[in-house]
Amino acid sequence: MSGYLHYLAVVCSWAESKGVPRDDAERFLRGLFAGLSPAITDTATPMDQVVSDHETPGGLNAQLRKTFFDVDGTASLEKALDELRARVTGS
């Protein structure tokens, strides 16, 4: 989960570097991320739908997701997950 939390920390630091007071950035972003809890815990909704439910086509969230999780970004995450799996399984 530290990867998820580090993502949040990077966004907070980025906001601060753009002139948003750190406390304000953290308060806003922590609340935003904490508000996702009901959507994440609703196991009746597939994760792909949870993602699409939290963005407007062509909107800011969609833009960030598409940029951050481009082919290279997704491949990097999958590589890291493969390495974790290999470590856990010993293969």
VEXKE-444105 format. One line per field, with one value per residue: residue number from 1; residue in one letter; chain; x, y, z of N, C-alpha, C, O in turn. Coordinates in nm, 4 decimals, always signed. Example, Ala and Ser with C-alpha at 12.3 -4.5 7.8 and 13.67 -1.06 7.14 Angstrom:
<sites>
n	c(1 / 2) .
res	c(A / S) .
chain	c(A / A) .
n.X	c(+1.3190 / +1.2850) .
n.Y	c(-0.5690 / -0.2250) .
n.Z	c(+0.7800 / +0.7080) .
ca.X	c(+1.2300 / +1.3670) .
ca.Y	c(-0.4500 / -0.1060) .
ca.Z	c(+0.7800 / +0.7140) .
c.X	c(+1.3200 / +1.2900) .
c.Y	c(-0.3300 / +0.0030) .
c.Z	c(+0.7800 / +0.7870) .
o.X	c(+1.4236 / +1.3409) .
o.Y	c(-0.3319 / +0.1138) .
o.Z	c(+0.8465 / +0.8039) .
</sites>
This chain:
<sites>
n	c(1 / 2 / 3 / 4 / 5 / 6 / 7 / 8 / 9 / 10 / 11 / 12 / 13 / 14 / 15 / 16 / 17 / 18 / 19 / 20 / 21 / 22 / 23 / 24 / 25 / 26 / 27 / 28 / 29 / 30 / 31 / 32 / 33 / 34 / 35 / 36 / 37 / 38 / 39 / 40 / 41 / 42 / 43 / 44 / 45 / 46 / 47 / 48 / 49 / 50 / 51 / 52 / 53 / 54 / 55 / 56 / 57 / 58 / 59 / 60 / 61 / 62 / 63 / 64 / 65 / 66 / 67 / 68 / 69 / 70 / 71 / 72 / 73 / 74 / 75 / 76 / 77 / 78 / 79 / 80 / 81 / 82 / 83 / 84 / 85 / 86 / 87 / 88 / 89 / 90 / 91) .
res	c(M / S / G / Y / L / H / Y / L / A / V / V / C / S / W / A / E / S / K / G / V / P / R / D / D / A / E / R / F / L / R / G / L / F / A / G / L / S / P / A / I / T / D / T / A / T / P / M / D / Q / V / V / S / D / H / E / T / P / G / G / L / N / A / Q / L / R / K / T / F / F / D / V / D / G / T / A / S / L / E / K / A / L / D / E / L / R / A / R / V / T / G / S) .
chain	c(A / A / A / A / A / A / A / A / A / A / A / A / A / A / A / A / A / A / A / A / A / A / A / A / A / A / A / A / A / A / A / A / A / A / A / A / A / A / A / A / A / A / A / A / A / A / A / A / A / A / A / A / A / A / A / A / A / A / A / A / A / A / A / A / A / A / A / A / A / A / A / A / A / A / A / A / A / A / A / A / A / A / A / A / A / A / A / A / A / A / A) .
n.X	c(+0.0808 / +0.2144 / +0.2966 / +0.0648 / +0.0138 / +0.2457 / +0.2077 / +0.0008 / +0.1451 / +0.3324 / +0.1638 / +0.0712 / +0.3139 / +0.3736 / +0.1587 / +0.2182 / +0.4584 / +0.3594 / +0.2535 / +0.0423 / -0.0474 / +0.1064 / -0.0424 / -0.3066 / -0.3149 / -0.2707 / -0.4914 / -0.7097 / -0.6498 / -0.6212 / -0.8830 / -1.0174 / -0.9117 / -0.9807 / -1.2541 / -1.3047 / -1.3386 / -1.6016 / -1.6601 / -1.4489 / -1.4796 / -1.7145 / -1.7821 / -1.9486 / -1.9300 / -1.7365 / -1.3818 / -1.2893 / -1.5180 / -1.5476 / -1.3297 / -1.4027 / -1.6361 / -1.5424 / -1.4463 / -1.4787 / -1.5402 / -1.2762 / -1.2154 / -1.0339 / -0.9484 / -0.9548 / -0.7629 / -0.5262 / -0.5097 / -0.4809 / -0.2395 / -0.0564 / -0.0826 / +0.0072 / +0.1274 / +0.3963 / +0.4009 / +0.2106 / +0.3308 / +0.5610 / +0.4531 / +0.3370 / +0.5684 / +0.6969 / +0.5094 / +0.5297 / +0.7906 / +0.7542 / +0.5789 / +0.7447 / +0.9337 / +0.7764 / +0.6809 / +0.9108 / +0.9991) .
n.Y	c(-0.1196 / +0.1096 / +0.2131 / +0.3235 / +0.5168 / +0.6663 / +0.7718 / +0.9518 / +1.1197 / +1.2260 / +1.3743 / +1.5599 / +1.6928 / +1.7935 / +1.9718 / +2.1539 / +2.2529 / +2.4058 / +2.6188 / +2.5785 / +2.5779 / +2.3397 / +2.2126 / +2.2654 / +2.1326 / +1.8670 / +1.8252 / +1.8516 / +1.6520 / +1.4166 / +1.3930 / +1.3623 / +1.1172 / +0.9474 / +0.9554 / +0.7758 / +0.5281 / +0.3934 / +0.3211 / +0.1544 / -0.0555 / -0.1704 / -0.4578 / -0.5564 / -0.4080 / -0.4079 / -0.3427 / -0.2048 / -0.0641 / +0.0936 / +0.2609 / +0.3960 / +0.5146 / +0.7213 / +0.9226 / +1.1695 / +1.1315 / +1.2480 / +1.4282 / +1.5753 / +1.3733 / +1.1476 / +1.2241 / +1.2364 / +0.9662 / +0.8299 / +0.9362 / +0.8790 / +0.6023 / +0.5028 / +0.2930 / +0.2367 / +0.3087 / +0.1333 / -0.1100 / -0.0913 / -0.1005 / -0.3578 / -0.5116 / -0.4652 / -0.5871 / -0.8519 / -0.9054 / -0.8930 / -1.1085 / -1.3187 / -1.3064 / -1.3718 / -1.6257 / -1.7630 / -1.8163) .
n.Z	c(+0.0000 / +0.0302 / -0.2128 / -0.3239 / -0.1297 / -0.1565 / -0.4096 / -0.3490 / -0.1750 / -0.3544 / -0.5228 / -0.3370 / -0.2760 / -0.5289 / -0.5653 / -0.3624 / -0.4646 / -0.6642 / -0.5403 / -0.3640 / -0.0283 / +0.1855 / +0.3977 / +0.3159 / +0.0688 / +0.1509 / +0.3234 / +0.1460 / -0.0501 / +0.1028 / +0.2000 / -0.0426 / -0.1402 / +0.0740 / +0.0513 / -0.1481 / -0.0429 / -0.0056 / -0.2744 / -0.3382 / -0.1600 / -0.2404 / -0.3576 / -0.5510 / -0.7745 / -1.0613 / -1.0802 / -1.3107 / -1.3788 / -1.1512 / -1.1847 / -1.4274 / -1.3394 / -1.1885 / -1.3441 / -1.5985 / -1.9385 / -2.1328 / -1.9373 / -1.6551 / -1.4711 / -1.6373 / -1.8256 / -1.6665 / -1.5805 / -1.8273 / -1.9162 / -1.7069 / -1.6835 / -1.9324 / -2.2023 / -2.1291 / -1.8554 / -1.7463 / -1.8120 / -1.6547 / -1.3954 / -1.4053 / -1.4389 / -1.1941 / -1.0265 / -1.1195 / -1.0318 / -0.7550 / -0.7233 / -0.8048 / -0.6006 / -0.3770 / -0.4425 / -0.4924 / -0.7460) .
ca.X	c(+0.0000 / +0.2992 / +0.2985 / -0.0570 / +0.0328 / +0.3513 / +0.1402 / -0.0663 / +0.2488 / +0.3883 / +0.0647 / +0.0750 / +0.4374 / +0.3588 / +0.0683 / +0.2943 / +0.5564 / +0.2850 / +0.2060 / -0.0654 / +0.0095 / +0.1123 / -0.1554 / -0.4276 / -0.3062 / -0.2905 / -0.6296 / -0.7959 / -0.6218 / -0.6557 / -1.0289 / -1.0547 / -0.8780 / -1.0598 / -1.3906 / -1.3164 / -1.3556 / -1.7229 / -1.6514 / -1.3497 / -1.5289 / -1.8324 / -1.7320 / -2.0437 / -1.8941 / -1.6031 / -1.2860 / -1.2885 / -1.6320 / -1.5164 / -1.2421 / -1.4784 / -1.7347 / -1.4764 / -1.3897 / -1.5602 / -1.4644 / -1.2094 / -1.1955 / -0.9027 / -0.9124 / -0.9266 / -0.6351 / -0.4180 / -0.5017 / -0.4276 / -0.0994 / +0.0209 / -0.0892 / +0.0280 / +0.1837 / +0.5189 / +0.3679 / +0.1438 / +0.4318 / +0.6478 / +0.3789 / +0.3257 / +0.7026 / +0.7170 / +0.4229 / +0.5917 / +0.9056 / +0.7005 / +0.5263 / +0.8598 / +0.9922 / +0.6868 / +0.6676 / +1.0415 / +1.0229) .
ca.Y	c(+0.0000 / +0.2285 / +0.2710 / +0.4051 / +0.6320 / +0.7484 / +0.8457 / +1.0633 / +1.2099 / +1.2969 / +1.4742 / +1.6669 / +1.7690 / +1.8668 / +2.0847 / +2.2511 / +2.3171 / +2.4984 / +2.7307 / +2.5434 / +2.5466 / +2.1945 / +2.1691 / +2.2692 / +2.0245 / +1.7388 / +1.8153 / +1.8278 / +1.5248 / +1.3071 / +1.3801 / +1.3102 / +0.9750 / +0.8770 / +0.9472 / +0.6639 / +0.4039 / +0.3180 / +0.2657 / +0.0474 / -0.1694 / -0.2259 / -0.5683 / -0.5874 / -0.3269 / -0.4413 / -0.2328 / -0.1229 / +0.0276 / +0.1906 / +0.3599 / +0.4799 / +0.5921 / +0.8335 / +1.0159 / +1.2155 / +1.1131 / +1.3708 / +1.5157 / +1.5802 / +1.2414 / +1.0603 / +1.2665 / +1.1923 / +0.8202 / +0.7879 / +0.9770 / +0.8064 / +0.4596 / +0.4741 / +0.1593 / +0.2231 / +0.3136 / +0.0077 / -0.2159 / -0.0757 / -0.1530 / -0.5030 / -0.5668 / -0.4618 / -0.6903 / -0.9808 / -0.9214 / -0.9253 / -1.2452 / -1.4088 / -1.3070 / -1.4415 / -1.7675 / -1.8219 / -1.8611) .
ca.Z	c(+0.0000 / +0.0332 / -0.3471 / -0.3325 / -0.0424 / -0.2147 / -0.5172 / -0.2829 / -0.1256 / -0.4705 / -0.5652 / -0.2362 / -0.2972 / -0.6556 / -0.5401 / -0.2840 / -0.5532 / -0.7511 / -0.4600 / -0.2715 / +0.1029 / +0.2086 / +0.4805 / +0.2341 / -0.0293 / +0.2188 / +0.3725 / +0.0303 / -0.1159 / +0.1945 / +0.1970 / -0.1740 / -0.1463 / +0.1752 / +0.0000 / -0.2420 / +0.0313 / -0.0392 / -0.4097 / -0.3369 / -0.0818 / -0.3077 / -0.4404 / -0.6578 / -0.8906 / -1.1108 / -1.0666 / -1.4327 / -1.3709 / -1.0459 / -1.2493 / -1.5214 / -1.2639 / -1.1222 / -1.4411 / -1.7090 / -2.0636 / -2.1741 / -1.8226 / -1.5927 / -1.4180 / -1.7519 / -1.8825 / -1.5789 / -1.5861 / -1.9577 / -1.9243 / -1.6062 / -1.7154 / -2.0743 / -2.2215 / -2.0501 / -1.7131 / -1.7117 / -1.8202 / -1.5384 / -1.2806 / -1.4206 / -1.4136 / -1.0491 / -0.9694 / -1.1527 / -0.9435 / -0.6223 / -0.7301 / -0.8076 / -0.4666 / -0.2859 / -0.4813 / -0.5065 / -0.8842) .
c.X	c(+0.0853 / +0.3101 / +0.1806 / -0.0395 / +0.1424 / +0.2962 / +0.0733 / +0.0349 / +0.3106 / +0.2920 / +0.0622 / +0.1992 / +0.4303 / +0.2708 / +0.1408 / +0.3947 / +0.4912 / +0.2189 / +0.0900 / -0.0020 / -0.0019 / -0.0069 / -0.2852 / -0.4295 / -0.3335 / -0.4337 / -0.7238 / -0.7748 / -0.6503 / -0.8069 / -1.0783 / -1.0303 / -0.9596 / -1.2043 / -1.4123 / -1.3480 / -1.4849 / -1.7165 / -1.5561 / -1.4031 / -1.6540 / -1.7878 / -1.8282 / -2.0113 / -1.7533 / -1.5108 / -1.2790 / -1.4030 / -1.6095 / -1.4284 / -1.3240 / -1.5847 / -1.6745 / -1.4028 / -1.4941 / -1.4796 / -1.4065 / -1.1802 / -1.0554 / -0.8584 / -0.8778 / -0.7918 / -0.5186 / -0.4004 / -0.4374 / -0.2800 / -0.0128 / +0.0278 / -0.0872 / +0.0913 / +0.3070 / +0.4904 / +0.3025 / +0.2436 / +0.5253 / +0.5802 / +0.3693 / +0.4599 / +0.7298 / +0.6325 / +0.4777 / +0.7100 / +0.8611 / +0.6498 / +0.6404 / +0.9247 / +0.9080 / +0.6816 / +0.8013 / +1.0723 / +1.0758) .
c.Y	c(+0.1262 / +0.2932 / +0.3649 / +0.5329 / +0.7242 / +0.8313 / +0.9699 / +1.1659 / +1.2904 / +1.4053 / +1.5906 / +1.7546 / +1.8516 / +1.9899 / +2.1941 / +2.3254 / +2.4166 / +2.6096 / +2.7017 / +2.5131 / +2.3968 / +2.1446 / +2.1655 / +2.1550 / +1.8899 / +1.7217 / +1.7816 / +1.6875 / +1.4050 / +1.2848 / +1.3196 / +1.1595 / +0.8941 / +0.8589 / +0.8344 / +0.5320 / +0.3279 / +0.2529 / +0.1467 / -0.0758 / -0.2324 / -0.3345 / -0.6095 / -0.5105 / -0.3635 / -0.3194 / -0.1454 / -0.0221 / +0.1334 / +0.3017 / +0.4526 / +0.5645 / +0.7171 / +0.9249 / +1.0508 / +1.1925 / +1.2476 / +1.4670 / +1.5042 / +1.4448 / +1.1448 / +1.0957 / +1.2172 / +1.0408 / +0.7742 / +0.8234 / +0.8935 / +0.6578 / +0.4372 / +0.3345 / +0.1384 / +0.2215 / +0.1852 / -0.1072 / -0.2101 / -0.1313 / -0.3049 / -0.5721 / -0.5725 / -0.5690 / -0.8304 / -1.0089 / -0.9553 / -1.0688 / -1.3465 / -1.4178 / -1.3886 / -1.5916 / -1.8386 / -1.8714 / -1.7492) .
c.Z	c(+0.0000 / -0.1049 / -0.3684 / -0.2502 / -0.0950 / -0.3310 / -0.4581 / -0.2323 / -0.2403 / -0.5173 / -0.4666 / -0.2552 / -0.4248 / -0.6343 / -0.4614 / -0.3722 / -0.6480 / -0.6712 / -0.3665 / -0.1354 / +0.1333 / +0.2895 / +0.4004 / +0.1328 / +0.0362 / +0.2665 / +0.2575 / -0.0259 / -0.0258 / +0.1953 / +0.0671 / -0.1816 / -0.0460 / +0.1285 / -0.0992 / -0.1734 / -0.0031 / -0.1779 / -0.4139 / -0.2644 / -0.1408 / -0.4057 / -0.5510 / -0.7858 / -0.9361 / -1.1068 / -1.1920 / -1.4321 / -1.2631 / -1.1047 / -1.3379 / -1.4515 / -1.1997 / -1.2195 / -1.5459 / -1.8363 / -2.1103 / -2.0604 / -1.7651 / -1.5387 / -1.5306 / -1.8133 / -1.7978 / -1.5855 / -1.7154 / -1.9721 / -1.8306 / -1.6381 / -1.8661 / -2.0837 / -2.1327 / -1.8996 / -1.6658 / -1.7129 / -1.6994 / -1.4128 / -1.2880 / -1.3960 / -1.2638 / -0.9806 / -0.9977 / -1.0608 / -0.8016 / -0.6184 / -0.7270 / -0.6691 / -0.3697 / -0.3156 / -0.4931 / -0.6469 / -0.9705) .
o.X	c(+0.0359 / +0.3304 / +0.1959 / -0.0734 / +0.1337 / +0.3339 / +0.0877 / +0.0126 / +0.3379 / +0.3346 / +0.0522 / +0.1897 / +0.4756 / +0.3043 / +0.1259 / +0.4142 / +0.5588 / +0.1386 / +0.0437 / +0.0887 / -0.1060 / -0.0670 / -0.3649 / -0.5317 / -0.4099 / -0.4914 / -0.8082 / -0.8707 / -0.6986 / -0.8532 / -1.1691 / -1.1175 / -1.0034 / -1.2690 / -1.5264 / -1.3811 / -1.4784 / -1.7634 / -1.5805 / -1.3741 / -1.6959 / -1.7593 / -1.7921 / -2.0603 / -1.6590 / -1.5553 / -1.2643 / -1.3878 / -1.6472 / -1.4495 / -1.3155 / -1.6193 / -1.7474 / -1.3091 / -1.5840 / -1.3625 / -1.4784 / -1.1264 / -0.9698 / -0.7435 / -0.7817 / -0.7148 / -0.4224 / -0.2876 / -0.3489 / -0.2039 / +0.0921 / +0.1324 / -0.1687 / +0.1063 / +0.3203 / +0.5489 / +0.3346 / +0.2410 / +0.5646 / +0.6434 / +0.3910 / +0.4634 / +0.7798 / +0.6789 / +0.4732 / +0.7288 / +0.9239 / +0.6746 / +0.6340 / +0.9656 / +0.9614 / +0.6782 / +0.8056 / +1.1590 / +1.1013) .
o.Y	c(+0.2357 / +0.4143 / +0.4732 / +0.6423 / +0.8461 / +0.9471 / +1.0801 / +1.2863 / +1.4094 / +1.5166 / +1.7064 / +1.8773 / +1.9661 / +2.0993 / +2.3127 / +2.4460 / +2.5018 / +2.6860 / +2.7917 / +2.4302 / +2.3352 / +2.0434 / +2.0729 / +2.0894 / +1.8087 / +1.6140 / +1.6929 / +1.6132 / +1.3023 / +1.1707 / +1.2365 / +1.0837 / +0.7835 / +0.7597 / +0.8009 / +0.4340 / +0.2075 / +0.1405 / +0.0495 / -0.1886 / -0.3387 / -0.3064 / -0.6902 / -0.5451 / -0.3515 / -0.2065 / -0.0237 / +0.0909 / +0.2492 / +0.4200 / +0.5747 / +0.6729 / +0.8084 / +0.9953 / +0.9726 / +1.2298 / +1.3464 / +1.5754 / +1.4336 / +1.4051 / +1.0686 / +1.0067 / +1.1621 / +0.9922 / +0.6886 / +0.7488 / +0.8431 / +0.5950 / +0.3627 / +0.2665 / +0.0342 / +0.1423 / +0.1340 / -0.1925 / -0.3145 / -0.2012 / -0.3734 / -0.6805 / -0.6728 / -0.6344 / -0.9176 / -1.1221 / -1.0379 / -1.1418 / -1.4469 / -1.5257 / -1.4655 / -1.6737 / -1.9612 / -1.9566 / -1.7694) .
o.Z	c(-0.0266 / -0.1147 / -0.4248 / -0.2951 / -0.0802 / -0.3485 / -0.5112 / -0.2455 / -0.2249 / -0.5483 / -0.5071 / -0.2509 / -0.4282 / -0.6799 / -0.4909 / -0.3568 / -0.7056 / -0.7248 / -0.2965 / -0.1279 / +0.1099 / +0.2532 / +0.4153 / +0.1132 / -0.0160 / +0.2513 / +0.2702 / -0.0468 / -0.0735 / +0.1918 / +0.0661 / -0.2241 / -0.0776 / +0.1617 / -0.1311 / -0.2402 / -0.0277 / -0.1954 / -0.4854 / -0.3044 / -0.0950 / -0.5221 / -0.6367 / -0.8933 / -0.8578 / -1.1275 / -1.1807 / -1.4785 / -1.2807 / -1.0783 / -1.3247 / -1.4985 / -1.1609 / -1.1818 / -1.5767 / -1.8421 / -2.1251 / -2.0830 / -1.8184 / -1.5581 / -1.5198 / -1.8493 / -1.8512 / -1.5950 / -1.7138 / -2.0337 / -1.8707 / -1.6216 / -1.9204 / -1.9822 / -2.0685 / -1.8257 / -1.5586 / -1.6242 / -1.6473 / -1.3335 / -1.1880 / -1.3379 / -1.2128 / -0.8871 / -0.9109 / -1.0164 / -0.7353 / -0.5225 / -0.6561 / -0.6263 / -0.2898 / -0.2240 / -0.5029 / -0.6664 / -1.0892) .
</sites>
